[in-house]
Amino acid sequence: MAEVLLFHHAYGLTDGVRAFAGRLRAAGHTVHLADLYEGRVFDSLDGGAEYAAATGFDTLTARGAAAADRLPAGLVLAGISLGVVPAQRLARSRPGARGALLLEACLPGPAAGGPWPPGLPVQVHGMDRDPFFAGEGDLDAARALTGAAPHGELFLYPGDRHLFTDSGLPGYDEAAAELVCRRAVDFLDRLG
């Protein structure tokens, strides 16, 4: 089975992120959670985004790299929204990475640190009218990434919600989140 390092979204390491990790574990995969916010969890997206901006994406990515450094090679790097930043950058640069699972965000090549490694599998999920994913260029970046990666998959879900995979947030979409989880487990099964 696959070994995964999962990075949380802008709210922090919420119960919903923990629940998603639990679903992957229940399917037989080992999942580690990285806490980029050092214990802070926010009640609003704006509060978390302000903290992330004040902390700096380089610092958050460095925290993510430090979490990865404590784990063996051969990880699948996974992120939800903000967590895609360290996940995608580490998947591109960390020796031995097995793949990337990107939920609700995707960085364009230059922001991710350069071209995608040849043969590295990637799976991206997002809603087709999510103002962040579809409206801010992430969908275009996801199409480019998955189109260029030999083992790239892009899954779009009908809707305009952001953070639809977190069961504890208002944007949660149970049916879409269930499908994301099934597809993610299939992806991890292939990598394991």
Buried (B, 14 or more C-beta within 10 A) or exposed (E): EBBBBBBBBBBBBBEBBBBBBEBBEEBEBBBBBBBBBEEBBBEEBEBBBEBBEEBEBEEBBEBBBEBBEEBEEBBBBBBBBBBBBBBBBBBBBBEEBBBBBBBBBBBEBEBBBEEBBEEBBBBBBBBEBBEBBBEEBBBEBBBBBBEEBEBBBBBBBEBBBBBBBBBEBEBBBEEBBEBBBEBBBEBBEEBB
